[in-house]
Amino acid sequence: YSILNDSSIIGSHIQPTNSSVSFTLSNAEINDKIKRFGKSSLKLSNGVAVSTVVPESLELEEGDWTIEAFVRIDTAPLQNNTIFSLNTDADDFMQFRMANLYGLTFTSSIGGASNTVSGANALVEGQQFVKRKWAHVAVGRDLENERLYLFYNGNLIANSAYAVSNHTFTSNVAIGGNFNGYIDSLRVSSI
């Protein structure tokens, strides 16, 4: 992965800081034939890519953040497919996923107290996530205004109060989970 430095005030090129994390793939592989951007995507067949190390740059903790990716599902109807998650244990986790009734859902649990923000309505499944078609999905948190936002192809589908102040998950990072399809250009930002 690459950590992008802040852009300069004169718009010069941003020099990334490259680093790496080792993932264990389970029913997952790097695919260079079906991709949205770049050279490859992560193909998952009801699979997951997991790392037991969460790099410091992914420890979202206190502050604003955005998680976004391009996703393509290969099954219909839409199932509960995890896109990205961080967790310490069963009581302390955050999970961004596609949900069969809402389209997109974000859940966080701290000490077993769960908070969930879901897409706008049960009709989202029929309106979004067409089989074998790429979609851009994003979840963003605004700490100052205590809001969480869900986006599908740039359209805001949820804008909800979200007062959780600390997401300190340091043990596991996962891409996918019960996911059938492809994930490409996953990005985690601190804005």
Backbone bond lengths (Angstrom), bond angles and torsions (degrees), N, CA, C in turn:
res aa  C-N    CA-C-N  psi(-1)  N-CA   C-N-CA  omega(-1)  CA-C   N-CA-C  phi
1 Y - - - 1.435 - - 1.501 108.91 -
2 S 1.323 115.56 162.76 1.457 121.58 -179.98 1.513 109.83 -121.28
3 I 1.315 116.53 138.54 1.451 122.57 173.89 1.515 106.18 -102.55
4 L 1.343 116.87 116.86 1.453 120.81 -178.18 1.517 109.59 -85.93
5 N 1.308 116.11 129.79 1.455 120.95 176.50 1.523 109.05 -77.54
6 D 1.335 116.55 161.48 1.459 120.52 178.16 1.518 109.90 -61.29
7 S 1.337 115.86 144.32 1.458 119.56 178.98 1.521 109.50 -72.98
8 S 1.303 115.12 153.72 1.463 119.44 178.74 1.523 109.56 -79.57
9 I 1.315 116.58 163.29 1.461 120.09 -178.26 1.524 112.15 -71.81
10 I 1.337 118.34 -16.12 1.464 120.00 179.10 1.533 111.06 -100.25
11 G 1.331 117.25 6.87 1.456 120.90 174.74 1.507 114.95 77.97
12 S 1.323 118.77 22.44 1.462 119.92 179.13 1.518 110.23 -73.59
13 H 1.310 116.55 167.41 1.457 123.92 -175.47 1.538 111.51 -58.20
14 I 1.318 116.10 139.83 1.466 122.18 177.32 1.528 108.08 -88.80
15 Q 1.308 116.86 123.02 1.458 121.00 177.76 1.530 109.48 -89.17
16 P 1.331 118.29 116.11 1.463 119.08 179.76 1.521 111.74 -78.30
17 T 1.316 115.43 153.65 1.450 122.84 171.33 1.519 105.91 -102.69
18 N 1.319 118.15 116.07 1.454 120.89 -177.51 1.512 110.80 -91.42
19 S 1.302 114.91 143.34 1.448 122.56 178.11 1.518 106.45 -149.00
20 S 1.305 116.77 175.64 1.465 117.84 -179.66 1.518 111.33 -144.07
21 V 1.314 113.96 155.33 1.454 123.31 175.96 1.517 106.03 -134.34
22 S 1.308 117.61 136.32 1.460 121.19 178.51 1.523 109.77 -87.83
23 F 1.341 115.54 128.88 1.460 121.71 178.62 1.518 109.50 -112.78
24 T 1.320 115.77 144.21 1.451 122.56 171.00 1.519 107.00 -97.94
25 L 1.328 116.71 124.60 1.457 121.23 -177.87 1.523 110.14 -96.59
26 S 1.322 115.78 131.47 1.457 122.52 175.92 1.523 107.55 -126.40
27 N 1.333 117.28 114.05 1.461 122.42 -173.59 1.527 110.57 53.61
28 A 1.326 115.19 40.53 1.469 121.73 -178.96 1.516 108.65 -144.69
29 E 1.335 115.58 152.75 1.460 120.84 177.96 1.525 109.87 -155.75
30 I 1.313 115.32 157.86 1.455 120.93 173.66 1.525 106.77 -81.67
31 N 1.335 116.53 128.33 1.450 121.95 -175.31 1.520 108.79 -119.86
32 D 1.332 116.98 129.24 1.457 119.33 -179.63 1.526 112.86 -106.56
33 K 1.318 118.27 7.01 1.455 121.61 -179.90 1.532 111.94 -97.55
34 I 1.328 117.86 -42.41 1.461 122.02 -179.97 1.517 107.37 -111.61
35 K 1.327 115.79 113.47 1.466 120.79 -176.76 1.512 108.84 -153.52
36 R 1.322 116.18 158.65 1.460 121.10 177.64 1.529 109.92 -92.90
37 F 1.326 116.19 -48.25 1.458 123.13 179.39 1.523 108.50 -138.14
38 G 1.313 116.09 165.15 1.457 120.09 173.74 1.512 113.40 70.11
39 K 1.334 114.57 -153.18 1.451 120.88 -172.78 1.522 114.14 -98.46
40 S 1.355 117.98 -19.00 1.458 118.65 -175.55 1.525 110.60 -159.64
41 S 1.326 114.59 171.52 1.456 122.14 173.67 1.523 107.35 -137.72
42 L 1.310 115.86 170.93 1.458 121.30 176.17 1.520 107.84 -96.14
43 K 1.327 116.68 116.66 1.459 121.86 177.87 1.527 107.70 -95.51
44 L 1.327 115.54 127.22 1.462 121.11 -179.19 1.519 109.70 -121.81
45 S 1.322 116.55 131.57 1.461 122.87 175.19 1.519 107.30 -115.75
46 N 1.336 114.66 81.86 1.458 121.30 -172.64 1.522 108.82 56.16
47 G 1.345 115.17 42.44 1.448 120.74 -171.33 1.508 114.30 -124.04
48 V 1.367 112.68 -172.68 1.458 121.00 -176.78 1.521 109.22 -156.93
49 A 1.327 115.98 151.31 1.466 123.08 170.26 1.522 105.90 -115.13
50 V 1.341 117.69 121.95 1.463 121.64 -173.07 1.515 111.05 -125.64
51 S 1.331 115.05 139.19 1.458 121.91 170.83 1.521 107.24 -124.61
52 T 1.318 116.55 135.83 1.471 119.82 178.71 1.517 111.15 -83.98
53 V 1.324 116.41 -4.31 1.466 121.37 178.80 1.526 108.30 -110.63
54 V 1.311 116.37 127.69 1.458 121.65 174.08 1.525 106.81 -103.47
55 P 1.335 118.58 111.51 1.460 118.91 179.83 1.528 110.11 -62.05
56 E 1.315 115.80 150.75 1.457 120.72 -177.25 1.526 111.90 -55.12
57 S 1.317 117.03 -33.81 1.465 120.27 -179.65 1.534 112.42 -67.51
58 L 1.329 118.46 -16.02 1.462 121.81 177.21 1.526 112.99 -101.02
59 E 1.303 117.92 0.52 1.458 120.45 176.31 1.526 107.12 -79.70
60 L 1.315 116.46 96.64 1.460 121.63 -170.73 1.521 113.30 -68.91
61 E 1.303 117.17 -34.11 1.460 124.37 174.30 1.511 113.24 41.00
62 E 1.327 117.17 -127.66 1.462 121.59 -176.47 1.514 109.48 -99.65
63 G 1.315 116.32 125.64 1.451 120.54 178.71 1.509 111.83 143.13
64 D 1.315 115.08 -178.08 1.461 121.73 177.07 1.526 108.78 -81.31
65 W 1.328 116.85 150.32 1.453 120.98 174.73 1.524 110.31 -160.03
66 T 1.319 115.20 161.25 1.463 122.96 174.88 1.521 108.26 -138.66
67 I 1.316 115.79 137.42 1.464 122.60 172.69 1.521 105.69 -119.46
68 E 1.339 116.73 125.76 1.459 119.48 -178.99 1.523 110.29 -142.33
69 A 1.328 115.38 156.24 1.462 120.82 179.69 1.520 109.22 -163.90
70 F 1.312 115.07 162.81 1.450 121.42 167.19 1.521 106.06 -98.80
71 V 1.322 116.79 132.38 1.460 121.37 -179.01 1.526 109.36 -128.71
72 R 1.316 114.58 150.85 1.467 121.53 175.68 1.513 106.97 -141.01
73 I 1.329 117.05 118.58 1.460 119.64 179.10 1.524 109.26 -93.27
74 D 1.326 114.51 152.00 1.464 119.85 -179.75 1.512 112.60 -116.43
75 T 1.334 117.71 10.26 1.454 121.17 178.66 1.523 109.37 -128.47
76 A 1.303 115.96 149.57 1.465 121.34 174.15 1.525 106.59 -133.79
77 P 1.293 120.54 141.86 1.459 126.11 -1.95 1.529 111.53 -73.43
78 L 1.325 114.95 172.03 1.454 121.66 -179.14 1.527 110.61 -59.40
79 Q 1.317 116.01 131.54 1.457 122.47 177.48 1.524 109.23 -103.45
80 N 1.329 117.30 178.43 1.463 121.63 173.16 1.523 107.71 -80.98
81 N 1.326 116.31 102.89 1.461 123.21 -176.13 1.522 109.62 -118.15
82 T 1.325 117.91 117.66 1.454 120.74 177.42 1.520 109.07 -76.37
83 I 1.335 115.99 133.84 1.454 122.08 177.33 1.528 109.93 -94.37
84 F 1.339 116.42 -49.25 1.462 121.50 -176.22 1.521 108.46 -151.96
85 S 1.328 116.29 139.19 1.466 119.56 176.84 1.519 110.76 -149.13
86 L 1.321 114.19 151.68 1.464 123.82 171.06 1.516 106.48 -125.65
87 N 1.326 117.26 141.93 1.456 118.05 176.06 1.509 111.46 -154.75
88 T 1.314 114.03 153.57 1.455 121.41 171.89 1.521 108.69 -103.66
89 D 1.342 116.66 -42.89 1.462 123.03 176.80 1.523 107.97 -159.44
90 A 1.345 117.51 -170.39 1.461 121.40 -176.63 1.527 113.18 -65.79
91 D 1.335 117.87 -21.20 1.468 121.38 -179.46 1.519 113.58 -98.35
92 D 1.328 117.40 -11.53 1.462 121.67 -175.86 1.527 109.65 -130.68
93 F 1.341 115.98 100.76 1.463 120.19 -176.93 1.519 110.47 -159.44
94 M 1.327 115.08 163.92 1.458 122.68 167.50 1.514 107.34 -135.01
95 Q 1.344 115.81 143.21 1.455 120.27 -173.88 1.532 109.73 -144.74
96 F 1.328 115.82 125.94 1.460 123.50 174.90 1.518 106.21 -108.12
97 R 1.351 116.70 122.04 1.459 118.67 -174.20 1.521 112.05 -148.43
98 M 1.311 113.88 165.86 1.454 121.51 169.76 1.520 105.64 -91.77
99 A 1.318 116.86 135.10 1.456 121.11 -177.37 1.520 109.28 -122.00
100 N 1.314 116.13 137.87 1.465 119.41 -172.32 1.523 113.81 -63.68
101 L 1.309 120.24 -22.03 1.461 120.93 179.72 1.520 113.95 -99.81
102 Y 1.335 117.91 -18.82 1.453 119.89 -172.00 1.521 114.57 -124.87
103 G 1.295 118.84 -9.07 1.459 120.86 -177.11 1.514 111.70 88.45
104 L 1.333 117.66 -66.28 1.463 121.91 177.66 1.525 109.45 -130.85
105 T 1.329 115.02 145.73 1.462 121.15 178.09 1.518 109.21 -145.60
106 F 1.317 116.19 141.74 1.461 122.36 171.78 1.524 107.16 -124.32
107 T 1.337 115.98 128.65 1.467 121.81 178.34 1.507 108.97 -127.47
108 S 1.316 116.26 135.95 1.457 120.74 170.15 1.524 107.82 -127.58
109 S 1.306 114.80 146.36 1.459 121.49 177.74 1.516 107.58 -135.12
110 I 1.318 115.90 124.39 1.458 121.47 177.18 1.515 107.20 -124.79
111 G 1.324 115.61 115.78 1.450 120.97 -177.36 1.517 112.62 63.29
112 G 1.328 117.26 26.37 1.455 121.84 179.38 1.521 114.02 88.45
113 A 1.339 118.46 -7.94 1.465 121.82 176.86 1.525 107.94 -87.21
114 S 1.329 116.68 113.51 1.450 122.11 -171.62 1.526 112.20 -98.33
115 N 1.337 115.89 141.89 1.468 124.20 174.26 1.517 107.65 -128.19
116 T 1.335 117.03 130.28 1.459 121.08 -178.57 1.523 110.25 -130.68
117 V 1.323 115.73 136.16 1.452 122.69 171.93 1.523 105.79 -121.83
118 S 1.345 116.66 127.60 1.457 121.37 -176.91 1.511 111.08 -121.12
119 G 1.336 114.21 165.96 1.449 121.34 177.65 1.514 112.12 -58.70
120 A 1.315 115.64 175.55 1.456 121.28 -167.36 1.524 114.72 -64.99
121 N 1.320 118.30 -42.38 1.460 119.10 -176.54 1.513 110.88 -163.38
122 A 1.323 116.28 174.96 1.459 121.79 -177.40 1.525 112.27 -69.62
123 L 1.322 119.20 -12.97 1.453 121.46 179.03 1.519 112.63 -79.66
124 V 1.334 117.26 -9.47 1.460 120.99 -176.60 1.521 111.19 -58.30
125 E 1.334 116.79 -37.94 1.462 119.81 -178.23 1.519 111.18 -56.28
126 G 1.311 117.97 -43.71 1.451 121.00 -179.24 1.514 112.93 -73.95
127 Q 1.326 117.78 -23.50 1.454 122.05 -177.45 1.519 112.56 -89.63
128 Q 1.308 116.83 -22.11 1.455 121.36 -173.01 1.524 111.39 -127.15
129 F 1.309 115.43 173.91 1.455 123.77 172.89 1.520 112.55 54.25
130 V 1.306 115.22 58.03 1.451 120.91 175.21 1.525 107.87 -69.63
131 K 1.315 115.84 135.67 1.457 121.46 179.99 1.528 110.51 -54.19
132 R 1.343 115.66 131.11 1.467 125.26 177.85 1.531 114.12 64.15
133 K 1.327 117.86 28.35 1.459 121.48 176.33 1.524 108.59 -127.01
134 W 1.333 117.16 131.25 1.457 122.03 -178.84 1.527 110.82 -68.43
135 A 1.317 115.57 142.23 1.466 122.21 175.30 1.528 108.23 -137.40
136 H 1.331 115.93 144.29 1.458 120.97 174.31 1.522 107.75 -95.36
137 V 1.323 116.41 128.13 1.466 121.83 179.74 1.521 108.80 -125.48
138 A 1.335 115.88 147.90 1.466 119.76 -179.69 1.521 109.81 -152.97
139 V 1.330 114.48 149.76 1.461 122.77 169.83 1.519 106.03 -130.28
140 G 1.326 116.45 135.03 1.457 120.58 -179.73 1.517 111.20 -135.03
141 R 1.326 115.58 144.77 1.457 120.48 177.98 1.525 110.01 -116.67
142 D 1.329 115.19 134.19 1.458 123.91 174.88 1.524 105.77 -111.83
143 L 1.339 116.85 100.30 1.460 121.06 -175.04 1.525 111.99 -66.26
144 E 1.331 117.62 -42.39 1.463 120.34 -176.59 1.528 112.00 -59.76
145 N 1.330 116.83 -43.21 1.464 121.17 -179.36 1.521 113.59 -93.63
146 E 1.342 116.75 0.72 1.469 123.68 179.24 1.526 111.24 51.95
147 R 1.362 115.04 55.62 1.462 121.56 -179.55 1.521 109.35 -128.40
148 L 1.335 115.85 152.03 1.455 122.98 173.08 1.519 106.94 -126.92
149 Y 1.332 116.00 135.97 1.459 121.74 -175.79 1.525 109.76 -122.82
150 L 1.323 117.07 137.87 1.458 123.35 173.42 1.524 108.15 -115.83
151 F 1.338 116.50 135.43 1.460 122.10 -178.22 1.520 110.37 -127.45
152 Y 1.319 116.18 142.35 1.457 123.63 172.61 1.531 107.29 -127.01
153 N 1.323 117.50 118.57 1.473 123.27 -177.89 1.526 111.88 47.91
154 G 1.334 115.87 43.06 1.453 121.78 176.75 1.514 115.03 82.61
155 N 1.323 118.04 -5.38 1.460 121.74 179.82 1.515 110.34 -96.38
156 L 1.318 116.46 130.39 1.457 122.12 177.88 1.519 108.96 -71.31
157 I 1.344 117.24 120.58 1.470 120.45 178.88 1.518 112.27 -113.21
158 A 1.331 118.16 -10.42 1.472 120.74 174.58 1.516 108.50 -153.08
159 N 1.323 115.44 136.50 1.456 123.88 177.72 1.518 104.34 -139.86
160 S 1.321 116.27 100.70 1.456 119.56 -169.01 1.517 111.93 -129.75
161 A 1.329 115.79 149.68 1.461 120.49 172.53 1.522 108.24 -60.15
162 Y 1.340 116.11 138.30 1.461 120.38 -177.14 1.519 107.82 -153.31
163 A 1.329 116.55 97.46 1.461 121.83 -171.80 1.525 113.92 -94.66
164 V 1.341 118.56 5.06 1.459 120.24 179.21 1.523 108.31 -62.61
165 S 1.338 116.47 127.59 1.462 118.88 -172.46 1.520 114.36 -103.05
166 N 1.329 119.41 -15.71 1.461 119.36 -174.51 1.526 110.76 -142.49
167 H 1.319 116.62 123.29 1.464 123.12 176.08 1.526 108.31 -116.61
168 T 1.297 117.20 75.27 1.458 121.58 -178.94 1.527 108.97 -98.89
169 F 1.320 115.53 89.74 1.459 121.96 178.38 1.516 106.69 -118.66
170 T 1.313 117.51 118.46 1.456 120.39 -168.73 1.526 114.76 -124.24
171 S 1.324 119.23 4.85 1.463 119.40 -172.70 1.520 114.94 -105.10
172 N 1.319 118.75 -39.04 1.462 120.30 -173.09 1.523 110.84 -140.86
173 V 1.323 115.72 138.05 1.457 121.94 171.45 1.529 106.69 -124.61
174 A 1.336 116.29 134.99 1.462 119.98 -178.33 1.517 109.65 -132.74
175 I 1.312 115.04 139.33 1.452 122.37 172.25 1.519 105.52 -112.28
176 G 1.313 116.65 121.67 1.453 121.38 -175.02 1.518 111.14 85.34
177 G 1.290 115.27 -174.60 1.457 124.53 -178.24 1.512 107.15 144.33
178 N 1.319 116.64 112.42 1.467 121.54 -173.06 1.520 110.55 53.20
179 F 1.321 116.42 34.65 1.461 122.65 -174.28 1.519 109.39 -104.07
180 N 1.339 116.52 130.62 1.461 122.35 174.60 1.516 108.57 -117.29
181 G 1.306 116.47 103.14 1.454 120.83 -179.36 1.507 111.01 149.86
182 Y 1.346 116.25 -144.88 1.457 121.98 -172.86 1.527 110.37 -131.42
183 I 1.329 115.74 144.85 1.455 123.01 173.17 1.521 106.59 -125.18
184 D 1.328 116.13 130.62 1.460 121.15 -177.18 1.529 109.04 -135.81
185 S 1.303 116.40 148.79 1.462 124.39 173.59 1.525 112.62 52.39
186 L 1.318 116.23 47.91 1.469 120.77 174.81 1.523 108.86 -67.38
187 R 1.344 116.29 129.82 1.454 121.36 -178.71 1.519 109.58 -134.74
188 V 1.329 115.28 134.22 1.455 122.28 174.36 1.524 106.79 -118.67
189 S 1.332 117.01 122.36 1.456 122.13 -176.28 1.516 110.11 -121.83
190 S 1.331 115.75 152.80 1.462 120.31 178.87 1.524 110.77 -97.44
191 I 1.300 116.67 31.82 1.467 122.50 176.03 1.517 107.97 -134.38
